[in-house]
């Protein structure tokens, strides 16, 4: 089971990466290089491996986006607990 505080911390770090210009530029550069190689490649097996690499880049971004979402859920849970404690 995850720790809400840890989830929030990880979400903040993931969001910082997603918002980071250098990180996004690096992802774009790697993707562009892979796509350039993919379009010029004659070997079907190599094209498949390149395409897998392109998809892995998207999976990395998706994992970061999911981490941000988990942090938002954790924060909402903490806020709900705090609200219940104030009422009690």
TORTORZA-202352 format. One record per atom (N, C-alpha, C): x, y, z. Coordinates in steps of 0.2 Angstrom, whole numbers, plus 5000, padded with zeros to 4 digits. Example, Ala and Ser with C-alpha at 12.3 -4.5 7.8 and 13.67 -1.06 7.14 Angstrom:
// TORTORZA-202352
[[5066,4972,5039]]
[[5062,4978,5039]]
[[5066,4984,5039]]
[[5064,4989,5035]]
[[5068,4995,5036]]
[[5064,5000,5039]]
This chain:
// TORTORZA-202352
[[5004,4994,5000]]
[[5000,5000,5000]]
[[5004,5006,5000]]
[[5002,5011,4996]]
[[5007,5017,4996]]
[[5005,5022,5001]]
[[5010,5026,5003]]
[[5009,5031,5008]]
[[5007,5038,5004]]
[[5002,5041,5007]]
[[4999,5047,5003]]
[[5004,5052,5003]]
[[5008,5053,5008]]
[[5013,5058,5008]]
[[5019,5057,5003]]
[[5021,5051,5002]]
[[5025,5049,4997]]
[[5022,5050,4990]]
[[5016,5048,4989]]
[[5013,5049,4983]]
[[5013,5057,4981]]
[[5011,5061,4986]]
[[5011,5068,4984]]
[[5018,5071,4983]]
[[5023,5068,4986]]
[[5030,5070,4985]]
[[5032,5068,4978]]
[[5030,5062,4976]]
[[5032,5059,4969]]
[[5028,5063,4964]]
[[5022,5065,4965]]
[[5018,5068,4960]]
[[5021,5075,4959]]
[[5024,5078,4964]]
[[5027,5085,4963]]
[[5033,5084,4959]]
[[5037,5079,4960]]
[[5043,5078,4956]]
[[5041,5076,4949]]
[[5036,5072,4948]]
[[5034,5070,4941]]
[[5031,5076,4938]]
[[5028,5081,4941]]
[[5025,5087,4938]]
[[5031,5091,4936]]
[[5036,5092,4940]]
[[5041,5096,4939]]
[[5045,5093,4932]]
[[5046,5087,4932]]
[[5049,5084,4925]]
[[5044,5086,4919]]
[[5038,5085,4920]]
[[5033,5086,4914]]
[[5033,5093,4912]]
[[5034,5097,4917]]
[[5034,5105,4916]]
[[5041,5107,4913]]
[[5046,5103,4914]]
[[5053,5105,4913]]
[[5054,5105,4905]]
[[5057,5111,4903]]
[[5058,5112,4896]]
[[5063,5108,4893]]
[[5069,5107,4897]]
[[5074,5103,4895]]
[[5072,5095,4894]]
[[5068,5093,4899]]
[[5066,5086,4899]]
[[5061,5085,4892]]
[[5057,5090,4891]]
[[5052,5089,4885]]
[[5056,5090,4879]]
[[5061,5094,4879]]
[[5065,5095,4873]]
[[5069,5088,4871]]
[[5072,5085,4877]]
[[5076,5079,4876]]
[[5071,5073,4873]]
[[5065,5073,4876]]
[[5060,5068,4873]]
[[5059,5069,4866]]
[[5058,5075,4864]]
[[5056,5077,4857]]
[[5062,5075,4853]]
[[5068,5077,4855]]
[[5074,5076,4851]]
[[5075,5068,4850]]
[[5074,5064,4855]]
[[5075,5057,4855]]
[[5070,5054,4850]]
[[5063,5056,4851]]
[[5058,5054,4847]]
[[5059,5056,4839]]
[[5061,5062,4838]]
[[5063,5064,4831]]
[[5068,5060,4828]]
[[5073,5059,4832]]
[[5079,5055,4829]]
[[5077,5047,4828]]
[[5073,5045,4832]]
[[5070,5038,4831]]
[[5066,5038,4825]]
[[5061,5043,4824]]
[[5057,5043,4819]]
[[5061,5044,4812]]
[[5066,5048,4812]]
[[5070,5049,4806]]
[[5073,5042,4804]]
[[5076,5039,4809]]
[[5079,5032,4808]]
[[5074,5027,4806]]
[[5068,5027,4809]]
[[5063,5023,4807]]
[[5061,5023,4800]]
[[5060,5030,4797]]
[[5058,5031,4791]]
[[5063,5029,4785]]
[[5070,5029,4787]]
[[5075,5027,4783]]
[[5077,5020,4783]]
[[5074,5016,4788]]
[[5077,5009,4789]]
[[5073,5005,4784]]
[[5077,5000,4781]]
[[5074,4995,4777]]
[[5073,4989,4780]]
[[5076,4987,4786]]
[[5075,4981,4789]]
[[5069,4981,4794]]
[[5064,4977,4792]]
[[5058,4976,4796]]
[[5059,4975,4803]]
[[5063,4971,4805]]
[[5065,4969,4812]]
[[5067,4975,4816]]
[[5072,4979,4813]]
[[5075,4985,4816]]
[[5069,4991,4816]]
[[5065,4991,4811]]
[[5059,4996,4812]]
[[5055,4994,4818]]
[[5054,4988,4819]]
[[5049,4986,4824]]
[[5053,4988,4831]]
[[5059,4987,4831]]
[[5063,4989,4838]]
[[5063,4996,4839]]
[[5063,5000,4833]]
[[5063,5007,4834]]
[[5056,5010,4836]]
[[5051,5007,4833]]
[[5044,5008,4835]]
[[5043,5007,4842]]
[[5046,5001,4845]]
[[5045,5000,4852]]
[[5048,5005,4856]]
[[5054,5008,4854]]
[[5057,5013,4857]]
[[5053,5019,4858]]
[[5050,5021,4852]]
[[5046,5027,4852]]
[[5040,5026,4857]]
[[5037,5020,4857]]
[[5031,5019,4861]]
[[5034,5019,4869]]
[[5040,5017,4870]]
[[5042,5017,4877]]
[[5043,5025,4879]]
[[5045,5029,4875]]
[[5045,5036,4877]]
[[5038,5039,4879]]
[[5033,5037,4875]]
[[5026,5038,4877]]
[[5024,5035,4884]]
[[5026,5029,4885]]
[[5025,5026,4891]]
[[5028,5029,4897]]
[[5034,5032,4896]]
[[5037,5036,4901]]
[[5033,5042,4903]]
[[5031,5045,4898]]
[[5027,5051,4899]]
[[5020,5049,4903]]
[[5017,5044,4901]]
[[5011,5042,4904]]
[[5012,5040,4911]]
[[5018,5037,4912]]
[[5019,5035,4919]]
[[5020,5041,4924]]
[[5023,5046,4921]]
[[5024,5052,4925]]
[[5017,5055,4926]]
[[5013,5055,4921]]
[[5006,5058,4921]]
[[5002,5054,4926]]
[[5002,5048,4926]]
[[4999,5044,4931]]
[[5001,5045,4938]]
[[5008,5046,4939]]
[[5010,5048,4946]]
[[5007,5055,4948]]
[[5007,5059,4944]]
[[5004,5066,4946]]
[[4997,5065,4948]]
[[4993,5061,4944]]
[[4986,5059,4946]]
[[4985,5056,4953]]
[[4990,5051,4954]]
[[4990,5048,4960]]
[[4991,5052,4966]]
[[4995,5057,4965]]
[[4997,5062,4970]]
[[4991,5067,4971]]
[[4987,5068,4966]]
[[4981,5072,4967]]
[[4976,5068,4971]]
[[4975,5062,4970]]
[[4971,5058,4974]]
[[4973,5057,4981]]
[[4979,5056,4982]]
[[4982,5056,4989]]
[[4981,5063,4992]]
[[4982,5068,4989]]
[[4980,5075,4992]]
[[4973,5076,4994]]
[[4969,5073,4989]]
[[4961,5074,4991]]
[[4959,5070,4997]]
[[4963,5064,4998]]
[[4961,5059,5003]]
[[4964,5063,5010]]
[[4969,5066,5010]]
[[4972,5069,5016]]
[[4967,5075,5017]]
[[4965,5079,5012]]
[[4961,5085,5013]]
[[4954,5082,5016]]
[[4952,5077,5014]]
[[4945,5074,5016]]
[[4946,5072,5024]]
[[4951,5069,5025]]
[[4953,5067,5032]]
[[4953,5073,5037]]
[[4957,5078,5035]]
[[4958,5084,5038]]
[[4951,5087,5039]]
[[4947,5087,5034]]
[[4940,5090,5035]]
[[4936,5087,5040]]
[[4936,5080,5040]]
[[4932,5076,5045]]
[[4934,5077,5052]]
[[4941,5078,5053]]
[[4944,5079,5059]]
[[4942,5086,5062]]
[[4941,5091,5058]]
[[4939,5097,5060]]
[[4932,5097,5062]]
[[4927,5093,5059]]
[[4920,5093,5060]]
[[4919,5089,5067]]
[[4923,5084,5068]]
[[4922,5080,5074]]
[[4924,5083,5080]]
